[in-house]
Amino acid sequence: MDSTSRLRIAIQKSGRLTDHSLDLLARCGLKYSRGKDQLMCYGDNMPLDLLFVRDDDIPDLVQEDVCDLGIVGLNVIEEKRLELAARGIEARFDLLQRLEFGQCRLALAVPQEMPFAGVASLAGRRIATTYPYLLERYLREQAIEAQIVTLSGSVEIAPRLGRADAICDLVATGSTLVANHLREVATVLDSHAALVRTPVELSPEKADELLLAPGSAGAARRLHAHLPERLARALCEHAGVDGSAPAPALPRAARRALVDAATALVLPITGDRGFAYAEVTAGGVPLTEIRLETMASRVMPGLHLCGEICDVDGRIGGYNFQWAWASGYVAGVSVGR
């Protein structure tokens, strides 16, 4: 099997998520062989490759489509998302699934002897961290001005070296803080392991390949991997295809009609019902499938959504226009960037 037809998953090379990630894949049935210090290994019973990398690199590998999936902490995902936004780049990796391991928190801690009467006590202080973007967002939300000292590691020792007055770092049990005479005072972000993926545009070739792949899953379920569930079902209905029937068994004509509907369906505007019916209408694209900070689709890269196409419900009397203008403004600014 050539490399383009194999799935690539990036996991942490060594750290708190490594063993849990490998155990998860083993419980999914993956068998693989890995030599000592080997940074890439191949599935023996599945078309799947594992890449062992630094956790900070995983979002970039997924963002650049080098890997299809990645298992990494939410703290790394959100820090990278904020970093890309600061550089004017849209994050193209999607959080696919929360995983039940790797629980920890990004927390603020101060020296044991330092007086602390709430986060306002950090105003004007120096705070050392390896997560400057998450810390900056937290301080901004708390209306606190402080100096962020960005370090690449050994954050806990920064106050003892005189480099900072407080720290912002990952905490699991808190034992490292105690060992360095620090005490936790506030939580910036609750974190856990998560599965991220590269959004793939659904081209006609990709759609056809998706439908012909071995297995008994129906066409609607397969399309739902790339499209909202209700849209996938509607496309099957439009093409006259039973969405629950095994996709590989579809006649060629039916498969062609479904591919055309999924990739080249024309939606003409035929008119409107006037202001008498104007209201924010529930039943559109779920907000969970939209990045609300940019109104970009989490499912279809390059697609921005606004107004009544979104699953928003509200009272009549101007609220619909407020939502339409607000969401349209955010989407327009995002596209313009």
N, C-alpha and C positions, 0 to 999 in steps of 0.2 A: 504494500500500500504506500503510495507516495505521501510526502510530508504534508501536502496541502489538504489531504483528506483525513489527517489525524488531528485530534483535539489536543491543545496544549494548555496545561494548568500550571500556574506559577504558585509556589508556596515558599514559606520562609525557610531559608537555608539552615539556620540554627537559632533556636529561641523558644519562647514560651508557647508558640502556636505549632511548631514543627511536628511534634509527636501526635498531637491531637488531629492535625490535618491528615497525616499519614494513616492514622487509625480510622478516620472517617472514610477515606478512600478505600481502605481495606474492607471495611464493613459494607461498602457499595459493591464489592466483588472484584476490585482491581488487584491483579497480581503483577508484580514488577520485580526487577533485579537491580540493585544499586550497589556499586562498589564504594569503597572508602573515598571520601572527598570527591565523589562524582557529582557534578552539578546538573546533569541531565540523565534521565533514565526513561526507558520505554516500557509501556504496558505489555505484558506477555499475552494477555487474553482480551485486550481491548485496544482499539486504535487511539491510544491516548499516551501523551508524553508528559513527564513531570520535569519542571525546571525549578531548581533550588537556588533562590536568589535572596538578596537583602530585602526585608519587608518594605523598606522605603521605595524600592524599585518596582514593586508589583503594580501599583496604579499606573505608572508610566508604561510598563510593558503591555498592560491591557489597553491603555489609552492609545498606544501606537499600533495596536492590533498585532503585536508580536505574539501575545498569548490570548487565547480565547476566554479563559477564566483565571481568576486569582483568589486565593484565600488569604485574607489579611485583616488586621484590626480596624475597627471603625475609626479609631483615632488617626490612623495613617490615611484612610480614605478621605476623611473630612479635612485634614491638614492639606492634602494634595489638592482637593477641590478648591479650597480657599486660595492656595498658592497660584493655581492656574487662573482663577478669577482675577486675582491681583495683576496678572500679566495679560489680561484681556483674552484669555483662551478658555473656551468652553470645555468642561470635563466631559469626555465621551464614554467614561466607564459608568455602568449602572450597577447599583446595589441590587443583587438578584435575590439573596436569601440571608437572613440572620442565622448564625450558627450558635449552637448551645455550648460554646466553650470560649475560653480566652477572656472571661469577664474581668474587667479592671476599671479604673477610672483615671482620668487626667485631673490631677488635684493640685491645689495651691498648698504650700507648706512653708512654715516660718520657723526660725530657731526657737528652741524651747523657752529661752529667756526673753524673747521679744514680746512686748505688750501687743495684744491684738483685740480690737473691739469691733470686729466686722471687716468686710472687704474694703471699706472706705479707709481703713488703716494703711492700705497699700498705696495710697495716693502719694506720688512723688518718689516712691521706692524703686529700687532696681530688682527685677524679677528674672531669674535665669531659667531658660527652657530650651528644649529641642523642638517645641511646637509653637513657633512665634505667631503663626496666623490664627490658630485657635485661641491662643492667649489674647491676641490683639482684639479679636471679636468679643471675647468675654469682657475684657476691660471696657470696650466701647459700649456694650450693652449695660454695664454697671455704671457708666459715666465716670470712670476712674482714669486719670492720667498717670501713667507710670512708665518707667524706662524698661524696655524689653531687652534682655541680654541673651542673644542667641548662641548656644553652645552645641557642639556635636555629640557630647556625652559627659558622663561624670557630673551631672547637674547637682546631685545632692551635696557635693563638697564645695560648691561655689560660695555659699555664705561663709564657711570657715576660712576660705582663701581670700575673703574680702572682695569677691567679684560681684556679689549680689546680696540683697537684703532678704530675699525670699526666693522660692523656686516654684516652678510649675512642671510636674513630671507625672509619669504613670505610676499608679499605686495599686498593688494587688492585696498584699497582706499588711503592708505598713511597716514591716520589719526593717527595711532599708532606711526608712525615715528615722526610726528609733535609734538605729545604729549610728546615724549621723546627727543625733541630737536635734531632730526636727519634729514638728507636729503638724498634722494635716488640719487645715482650717476651712477649705471650701472645695467643692467639686466643679470643675470646668466642663467635663464631658464624661458621661458613662459610656464605656466601650465594651466591645465583644468582637469575636471573630465574625467575618462576613464573607460571602461569596460575591465577587464582582465579575461582570462580563463585558465584553466588547460589543456594543450595538452594531449589528451588521445590516446594511441597507438591503432590502428585499428586491433584488433584480429578478427579471424573468428566469434567468438561468438558475439563480439560487432557489427561487420558488419551485421550479420544476424538480430540482435536485432534492428539495425538502420533501416533496410529495412522493417521490420514487424511493426514498430511503427505506431499507427493510424495516419491518415491524407492523404491528396491527393497529397503531394509532390512527384515528380518523383525520380527515383533512382540516377540520376546524381546530382540532387540538394542535396540529402541527403548525398551522398558521399563527396560532396564539403565541408561539415562541417568539414571534416578531411583531405581532399586531395585537391591539386590544381584543379581549375575548369576544365582546359583542360585535365588533367589526368583523372578526374572523367568521363568526356565524352568519352575519349579514351577507358577506361576500359569497359564502357557500350557497346561500339561498338565492342570491342574484344570479349565480352561475348555474342554478338548477342542479346542484350537487348535494348529495346526502353527506353532511359534514361528519357524521358518526361512522360512515362506512370506511373500512381500511383504505387508506390513501393509495398504496401501490396498486390496488386492484381497480382503480378508476379507469374507465375507457380513455383512450388518448384524447378524444374530443372533449370529454368532460374535464380532463386535467388541463387541457389548453384553455378552456373557457374560464376555469378557476384561476389559472396563472394570469390571464389577461385582466380579470376582475381585480386581482390583488396588486397588479403593477401598473395598469394603464386604464383604470376605470375613469371615465369622464363624468363629472358631476355638474351638469348645467344648472344655472339659476333660472328657474321658471317663473318667478314672481314672488310676491310677499303678501301677507294677510293684513298689513297695515298696523297702525299703532294700537288698535283695539286689542290685539293679541300679544303685544310686546311685553314680555316678562322674562325673568331669568328662569330657564327651564331645566329641570333635573333630567338626567338620563343620557348625558353625553359622555365624553371621555372622562374616566375617573381621575380625580386630582392626584391620586397616588401614582399615576402614570405620567405626571407632569412635574418638571422642575419649576416650582412656583417663583423662584428668584429670577428666572429667565423666560418662563412659559414655554420651555422647550420640551418636546416629547422625550420621555425616557425610553420609549420603545422604537421610535423611528427617528434616527439621526437627521438633523437639518429641518425637521418639522416643528414649527411653533404654533401654539394654539391659544385662542382667546375668545372671549365673549360666550355666547350661548352654545358653542360646540363643546364646552366643558360641563361636567356634571356638577352644576351649582344650582341651588334652589334659594330663591329669595322672594320678598314681597314685591308687588307691583307698586308703581308710584315713583319711579325714578331710580330705584335700586338697580334695575337691570342695566340702565345706561351707565351708572357709576361703575358696575362690574365690567361692562364692555369696554369703557374708556380706560379704566385702570389696567385691566389685563392686556388690552391692545397696546397701551403705552409701554408696558414692560416688555412685551413680545417684540415690539418695533425697535426699542432701544437695543435689545439683545441681538436682533438680526443686524442692526446697523453696526454693531461692534465687530 
